[in-house]
Amino acid sequence: MKNKKISAFLSVLFPGLGHFYIGKYIDGAIFFTVAGALWYAIWYKSTMLIYFNNSRSFLVWGGLFFIYLFSIVSSFRKTSKFVENKKFLLVSNGLPAKILLIPGILIFLALIYFLGFGRGLIPNEFKYQQDQARLASVMITKLPENPLPEIKYPIDGYRIPGLGGFCWLESSSGLIKYLESDIDFDTFVFYGRPTLIMAGRNENERWGPGLNQTHAFVELGYTAFRGSTNPTHLPQSVFPDIDPLNFIYFKTARQELDFIKKLVSVQIIPTIGYDGDFSTVIGYDQDGLWIVRSDASQTDKEGRNFMTDPVRFEPNFVSYEELFEKWELDYQFFWFEKTGPRKSESDIYAENKHNAKEAAQNMETVIDFIKNGGDLLDFTYEIDIPSSMTLYRYFSKKGNTDLANQYLEIAKIYDSQRESLGTDSRRSQSDAREFYIETFSKIQPLLEKVAPMWP
């Protein structure tokens, strides 16, 4: 005799198994296939779905919860009908519980393993020791066994007035100025590939403008690392120029904090994701951290706008309690260790010139990608004022007024598009697509125009 509790239990192990138990093979196949597809999407199709920080993730996990719940209720209710109909020999016997329990338990344990160890919910000692051995073999700087009691470096940030969304540039530009005194804001951007338009051409590329601080650090002779309490990392394209072997797992956030203090003790300044902003940790004491975090209140004054040279701003202090409340995305942080010489400015110029010649065609590819429903999680950003303004100032200093003015025109278009959003830039995904297409369609002809103008 079929048992309702066994049927429901099988559905808990994996949707569809309870229906196979009572002979509802079509229902079971549907539940099994849909649940399997959702798990496949989470683990293999887009690792961004692992993180509960985007609407698509909530949609997929919500759908998975619904499938599990619906399957449990459905199998429980249909078992009663099965028992009733069985008296009249109207249904097949279904599969024995013992046959279904073995694969069901294996699948359930596999999911627990991936959810626990795969997302770092259960500390993974083996992975931790493996990554610590990796650090010992590749890091040149010897870290102290115990960090200094307190320390603070004289590092500030630089912000383009009125322009949000570039916290990583604002904090990193001050850091590189401290580490390499001859590298100012514009030079740092120039090393970060301001002319690159990415078009998903390799594992290091997403879609859209390619300016990236990690690339700038690498070109300046640094090796990049990323730390996280989640051993399942985002795709390589999200972190270009970081060797996947340098994605380092830590068991707890407090363990990370201790490591960060050791880095800061030897003047390796890390960057954390804090309350929506990438912020550099420039010091600490017994009460908290000093971080360089984007601060519009210090820079966005009357009479300043996107054409104003980047304005210096001072760091903020956050308590450890605030840190652990607002440290985002699996407590991720980044650090850059000096391991070699920088590329010459002539080499960087040649790289930017090459990217400028490809930019117009790549922008067309990006526009098509967005028009054809490409995943916006693979898109970078749309208002690339820092790149165009840096190139304007660079060519102005070189005396190439015609080319400089073309990049100024690009910056003005970007700023006009930004202003059109008003104070509230939140948009639906469909509205975002239209905005991206409109913005890039205005920029693309100018990129085509400037390509042959590079001397």
C-alpha positions in Angstrom: 0.0 0.0 0.0 1.3 3.4 -1.0 2.0 5.8 1.9 1.3 9.6 1.7 4.3 10.4 4.0 6.7 8.4 1.9 5.4 10.1 -1.2 5.9 13.5 0.3 9.3 12.6 1.6 10.5 11.5 -1.8 9.3 14.8 -3.2 11.4 16.6 -0.6 14.5 14.7 -1.7 13.8 15.8 -5.3 10.6 17.0 -7.1 9.0 14.2 -9.2 10.2 11.2 -7.2 7.0 11.1 -5.2 5.0 11.0 -8.4 7.1 8.2 -9.8 6.3 6.3 -6.5 2.5 6.4 -7.3 2.8 5.9 -11.0 2.2 9.4 -12.1 5.1 9.2 -14.5 4.3 12.2 -16.7 3.8 14.5 -13.7 7.0 13.2 -12.2 8.9 13.7 -15.4 7.7 17.4 -15.6 8.6 18.2 -12.0 12.0 16.4 -12.3 12.9 18.1 -15.5 11.9 21.6 -14.3 13.7 21.3 -11.0 16.8 19.8 -12.7 16.8 22.7 -15.2 16.7 25.3 -12.4 19.5 23.6 -10.5 21.5 23.4 -13.7 21.0 27.1 -14.3 22.1 28.0 -10.7 25.3 25.9 -10.8 26.5 25.9 -14.4 24.6 28.3 -16.6 25.2 31.5 -14.5 27.0 31.5 -11.2 25.5 35.0 -10.6 22.4 33.1 -9.6 24.2 31.8 -6.6 24.1 35.3 -5.1 21.0 36.8 -3.7 21.7 40.3 -5.0 19.8 40.4 -8.4 16.3 40.0 -9.6 17.1 37.0 -11.7 18.5 35.2 -8.7 15.3 35.8 -6.7 13.2 34.7 -9.7 15.1 31.4 -10.1 15.3 30.5 -6.4 11.6 31.5 -6.0 10.7 29.2 -8.9 12.7 26.4 -7.3 11.0 26.8 -4.0 7.6 26.8 -5.7 8.4 23.6 -7.7 9.5 21.8 -4.5 6.4 23.0 -2.6 4.0 22.2 -5.4 5.6 18.8 -5.9 5.3 17.9 -2.2 1.6 19.0 -2.0 0.7 17.4 -5.3 2.3 14.0 -4.5 0.8 14.0 -1.0 -2.7 14.6 -2.4 -2.5 12.3 -5.3 -1.3 9.4 -3.1 -4.8 9.5 -1.5 -6.4 9.2 -4.9 -3.9 6.5 -5.8 -5.0 4.4 -2.9 -8.7 5.0 -3.8 -8.2 4.1 -7.5 -6.0 1.1 -6.7 -9.0 -0.7 -5.2 -10.6 -0.7 -8.6 -7.3 -1.4 -10.4 -7.4 1.9 -12.2 -3.7 2.8 -11.8 -0.3 1.2 -12.2 1.7 0.2 -9.2 4.3 2.9 -9.5 8.0 2.4 -8.6 9.0 0.8 -5.2 10.1 3.3 -2.6 13.4 1.5 -2.0 14.4 2.0 -5.7 13.6 5.7 -5.5 15.1 6.3 -2.1 18.7 5.5 -3.1 19.0 8.0 -6.0 16.8 10.5 -4.1 19.1 10.5 -1.1 22.2 10.7 -3.3 20.8 13.7 -5.1 19.7 15.4 -1.8 23.2 14.8 -0.3 24.8 16.2 -3.4 22.7 19.4 -3.2 23.5 19.7 0.5 27.2 19.4 -0.3 27.1 22.0 -3.1 25.0 24.4 -1.0 27.1 23.9 2.1 30.7 23.6 0.8 30.0 25.1 -2.6 28.7 28.4 -1.1 30.9 28.3 2.0 27.9 27.7 4.4 30.0 24.8 5.8 33.7 25.6 6.3 35.8 23.7 3.8 39.1 23.0 5.6 40.6 21.2 2.6 40.0 24.1 0.2 41.2 26.6 2.8 44.5 24.8 3.3 44.9 24.3 -0.5 44.5 28.1 -1.1 46.8 29.0 1.8 49.5 26.8 0.2 48.8 28.7 -3.0 49.4 32.0 -1.3 52.6 30.8 0.3 53.9 29.8 -3.1 53.0 32.9 -5.2 53.1 35.9 -2.8 56.5 37.5 -2.7 55.8 39.6 0.4 56.2 37.7 3.6 53.3 38.5 5.9 53.7 38.8 9.6 52.4 36.1 12.0 50.6 38.9 13.8 49.4 42.2 12.4 50.4 45.6 13.9 48.2 46.8 16.7 47.2 49.8 14.6 48.3 51.7 11.5 47.0 54.3 9.0 48.4 55.4 5.7 48.0 58.9 4.2 45.9 57.8 1.3 42.9 59.8 -0.1 40.5 59.2 -3.0 39.7 61.1 -6.2 36.2 61.6 -7.5 34.8 63.1 -10.7 32.2 65.6 -9.3 28.6 64.6 -9.9 29.4 61.2 -11.3 28.4 58.1 -9.3 29.0 54.5 -10.0 32.8 54.5 -10.3 33.7 53.8 -6.6 36.3 51.3 -7.7 38.1 54.0 -9.7 37.7 56.7 -7.0 39.3 54.5 -4.3 42.0 52.8 -6.4 43.2 56.0 -8.0 44.2 57.4 -4.6 45.8 54.1 -3.7 48.0 53.9 -6.9 49.0 57.6 -6.4 50.3 56.6 -3.0 52.1 53.5 -4.2 53.4 55.0 -7.5 53.8 58.8 -7.0 54.0 59.6 -10.7 50.7 57.8 -11.5 47.9 60.4 -11.3 44.2 59.8 -11.9 44.4 60.1 -15.7 47.5 58.0 -16.1 45.8 55.3 -14.0 42.8 55.3 -16.2 45.0 55.3 -19.3 46.6 52.1 -18.0 43.1 50.7 -17.4 42.1 50.4 -21.1 39.8 53.4 -21.6 39.4 52.7 -25.3 38.3 49.0 -24.9 34.8 48.0 -25.8 34.3 44.4 -24.8 32.2 42.1 -27.0 32.4 38.7 -25.2 35.4 37.6 -27.4 37.1 35.5 -24.7 36.8 34.4 -21.1 38.2 37.7 -19.8 35.5 39.8 -21.6 31.9 40.6 -20.8 29.9 43.2 -22.9 30.3 47.0 -22.9 33.0 49.5 -21.9 36.1 47.7 -20.6 37.8 50.2 -18.3 39.0 48.2 -15.3 41.2 49.0 -12.3 42.5 45.5 -12.1 43.9 45.7 -15.6 45.6 49.0 -14.7 47.3 47.4 -11.6 48.4 44.4 -13.7 49.9 46.6 -16.4 51.7 48.6 -13.6 53.4 45.4 -12.4 51.0 44.1 -9.8 49.5 40.6 -9.3 45.8 40.6 -8.4 44.1 38.4 -5.9 40.5 38.0 -4.7 39.4 36.7 -1.3 36.0 35.4 -0.4 34.2 33.1 2.1 32.5 31.5 -0.9 34.7 28.9 -2.7 32.4 29.1 -5.8 33.6 32.2 -7.6 31.9 34.3 -10.3 33.0 33.8 -13.9 36.5 34.8 -15.0 34.9 37.6 -17.1 33.7 39.4 -14.0 37.3 39.5 -12.7 39.4 40.0 -15.8 43.2 39.8 -15.2 42.9 37.8 -12.0 44.3 34.3 -12.4 41.6 31.9 -11.3 44.1 30.2 -9.1 44.4 33.5 -7.2 40.7 33.3 -6.1 41.4 32.6 -2.4 38.9 31.0 0.0 38.6 31.9 3.6 36.4 30.1 6.1 35.1 33.1 8.0 34.9 36.9 7.6 36.9 37.3 10.8 39.6 35.2 9.4 39.6 37.5 6.4 39.8 40.6 8.6 42.9 39.2 10.3 44.5 38.6 6.9 43.5 42.1 5.7 45.3 43.5 8.8 48.4 41.5 7.9 48.3 42.9 4.4 47.9 46.4 5.6 50.8 45.9 8.1 53.2 45.4 5.1 51.7 48.2 2.9 49.6 46.0 0.7 46.3 47.9 0.7 43.2 45.8 0.0 39.8 46.8 -1.4 36.6 45.6 0.1 32.9 45.7 -1.0 31.3 47.9 1.7 27.7 49.0 1.6 27.5 49.2 -2.2 30.9 50.7 -2.8 34.4 49.3 -3.4 36.5 50.9 -0.7 40.2 50.6 0.1 41.3 49.8 3.6 44.1 52.2 4.5 44.3 51.5 8.2 42.8 50.2 11.4 42.9 50.3 15.1 41.2 48.5 18.0 37.8 50.0 17.1 37.5 49.8 13.4 38.9 50.6 9.9 39.7 53.7 7.9 38.4 53.2 4.4 38.6 55.4 1.3 35.0 55.3 0.2 33.2 57.4 -2.4 32.0 60.6 -0.6 30.0 63.0 -2.8 29.6 65.4 0.2 33.3 66.3 0.0 33.5 66.7 -3.8 30.2 67.6 -5.4 30.2 71.4 -4.9 28.4 74.1 -6.8 30.2 75.0 -10.0 31.8 71.6 -10.4 30.7 69.0 -13.0 32.0 66.0 -15.0 34.5 68.3 -16.8 36.1 69.3 -13.5 39.4 67.6 -12.8 39.0 64.7 -10.2 38.7 66.1 -6.7 40.5 64.7 -3.7 38.5 63.4 -0.8 39.4 62.1 2.7 38.8 58.6 4.1 36.1 57.6 6.5 36.2 55.5 9.7 33.8 52.5 10.2 33.5 50.4 13.3 34.0 46.6 13.2 30.3 46.3 13.9 29.4 48.4 10.9 32.0 46.5 8.8 30.4 43.1 9.4 26.9 44.5 8.8 27.7 46.0 5.5 30.6 43.9 4.0 29.0 42.6 0.9 28.9 39.6 -1.5 30.5 36.8 0.5 32.8 39.2 2.2 34.9 39.6 -0.9 38.0 41.7 -1.0 40.9 42.2 -3.4 44.6 43.0 -3.1 47.4 43.8 -5.4 51.1 42.8 -4.8 53.9 44.4 -6.7 55.7 41.6 -8.5 57.3 43.1 -11.6 58.0 46.2 -13.7 55.3 48.3 -15.2 54.7 48.4 -19.0 56.0 51.5 -20.7 53.5 54.3 -21.6 54.3 53.7 -25.2 53.2 50.1 -24.9 50.0 51.2 -23.2 49.4 53.8 -25.9 49.8 51.1 -28.6 47.3 48.9 -26.8 44.8 51.8 -26.5 45.3 52.7 -30.1 44.6 49.1 -31.2 41.4 49.0 -29.0 40.3 52.4 -30.4 40.4 51.0 -33.9 38.2 48.1 -32.9 35.8 50.0 -30.7 33.2 51.0 -33.3 32.7 47.5 -34.6 32.7 46.1 -31.0 30.1 48.6 -30.0 27.9 47.4 -32.9 28.3 43.9 -31.6 27.3 45.0 -28.1 24.2 46.8 -29.4 23.2 43.7 -31.2 23.8 41.6 -28.0 21.5 43.9 -26.0 18.8 44.0 -28.8 18.8 40.2 -29.1 18.0 39.7 -25.4 21.6 39.1 -24.1 21.9 38.6 -20.4 22.3 42.0 -18.8 24.3 40.3 -15.9 27.1 40.0 -18.5 26.9 43.7 -19.3 29.4 46.2 -17.7 28.0 49.7 -17.6 26.8 52.5 -20.0 28.0 55.9 -18.8 31.7 55.8 -19.4 32.6 59.5 -18.7 35.9 58.7 -16.9 37.4 57.1 -20.1 36.4 59.8 -22.5 37.3 62.7 -20.2 40.7 61.1 -19.5 41.3 60.8 -23.3 40.2 64.4 -23.8 42.8 65.6 -21.2 45.5 63.3 -22.5 45.3 64.5 -26.1 44.8 68.1 -25.0 48.1 67.9 -23.2 49.7 66.4 -26.4 48.4 69.3 -28.5 46.0 67.1 -30.5 43.0 69.4 -30.2 40.9 67.7 -32.9 41.1 64.3 -31.3 40.7 65.7 -27.8 37.5 67.5 -28.8 36.0 64.3 -30.2 36.4 62.6 -26.9 35.0 65.6 -25.1 31.9 65.3 -27.4 31.6 61.7 -26.4 31.8 62.7 -22.7 29.1 65.3 -23.3 26.8 62.7 -24.9 27.3 60.3 -21.9 26.6 63.1 -19.5 23.5 64.2 -21.4 22.2 60.6 -21.2 23.0 60.4 -17.5 21.1 63.7 -16.9 18.1 62.3 -18.8 17.6 59.7 -16.1 16.8 62.3 -13.5 17.4 61.8 -9.8 16.0 58.2 -9.8 17.8 56.0 -12.2 16.0 52.8 -11.3 14.6 51.2 -14.4 13.0 47.9 -15.4 15.1 45.6 -17.5 13.2 46.5 -20.7 13.7 50.2 -20.0 17.4 49.6 -19.3 17.9 47.8 -22.6 16.3 50.7 -24.5 18.5 53.2 -22.6 21.7 51.2 -23.3 20.8 50.9 -27.0 20.0 54.6 -27.3 23.2 55.6 -25.5 25.5 53.4 -27.5 23.8 54.2 -30.8 24.7 57.8 -30.2 28.3 57.0 -29.2 29.1 54.4 -31.9 29.4 56.9 -34.9 31.9 59.0 -32.9 34.0 55.9 -32.0 34.1 55.2 -35.8 35.3 58.8 -36.4 38.1 58.9 -33.8 39.6 55.5 -34.8 41.7 56.8 -37.7 42.6 60.0 -35.9 45.0 58.3 -33.4 48.5 59.3 -34.4 
